[in-house]
C-alpha cells in the first residue's frame, strides 16, 4: 500500500453499542478534519511517534527491511536522526490538511465481524 495507504480502527463492543461506536469514530474523524491539534496534543503525538520509531529501529530484524523500504521509496536511506527531525517539523496545520484528504466517511469502508 505504498502508493495508497491503509488504516484500520478496531473496537470491540456489544452489538447494541455498535452504531454509537461507529458514530463516535466518525466524529473523531470530523474533529481531525476541522480542528488543529493543540500544542500539548501535537507534542505528545510527536513523542509517541518518535518513541515507536526508536523502539522499532532497535530490533535487528527491523533494520534491514526498514533500510530496503527507504531505498525503494525514497531512492536513498534515511537515518534515524533524519526521521526524527522530519517528525519534529510536522505542524498541526499539516496534520489537519492530511486529515482532510483521508478522513472522509464517504470514502471509508466499514467491515463488521460478528
N, C-alpha and C positions, 0 to 999 in steps of 0.2 A: 504494500500500500504506500510505497514511497511517493507516488505522484498524486495520490488522492487522500490517503489517511483513513484511519478508523478510530472510533472512540466508542467505548461502551460504559454504561452505567448499570450497576447491579443493585437491586434491593430485594430483600425477602420480606414478604408481608402476607397477611391473611387476605383471602380473596375479597372480603368486604372492605378492605382498605386500599385495594389496588388502584381504583380511579383517583383517589386522593393522593396516593404516592406519585402517580404519573403527573397529576396536575401540579404538585409541588416541584417536581423535577423540571417541568416546562416553565414554571415561574422562575426558577433559578436561572434557566437559560435566558429568559427575558431580562432578568437583572444584569446578567453579564453583557447583554446587548445594549442595554440602556444606561447603565451606571458604571462609572470608573471604579476600580478598586481603590479603597482608601490607602493611605500611606502605610499603616500598620499591616493591612491585609497584603499589600504588594510586597512588603519586606518579608513577611512570613512565608509567602509563596516562593520568593526567591531563595530563602534559606532552605526550604524544603527541597526545592529542585536541585540546589547545589549539593545538599547532603546526599540525596539519592544518587546524583551523578558520581560523587566521590566514592560512595559505597559500591556502586556498580563497577567503577574503574578499578577498585582494589582486588576484585576477584580475577584470578588469572584466566579463567575460562571465558571471561567477557572481553578481555583486552584485544585479542586478535579479531574476533568478529566486529568489534567496535571500530578498529582501525580499517578493516576492509570496507565497512559501510561508509566510513568517512571518505575513503579513496574513491569509491564508486559514485557517491552522491555529490561530493564536493571537489573531486579531482585532486585532492591532497589531504594529508592527515591534519586534523585539528587537535592541538594539545589540550589537555585537561584545563590548564590555565586559561587558554583562549575560550573554551566553552564556558567557564565560569564568568569570564569578562562579558561574554555575549549575554548571559543570563542577567548580569548586573545592569546592562544597558537597556533592558526591556522597560518600557514605560506603561503606565496604566492606560494611556490612550491607545497604545498599540494592542494591548490585550482586548480592550473594548472593540477596536476595529476588526480584529480577527474573530472575536465572538460574533460580530455582525455578519461575518462571512459564513460561519459554520453552525451557529445555534439557531436554526430555523425549524419550528415544528412542522412546517410544510415539507421539508426535505428529510426529516428524521424517519427512521424505520423503528418500529417498536415490535419486539418479539417477546411474547409472554409464554413461559413454560409453567405448566400446572402439574 
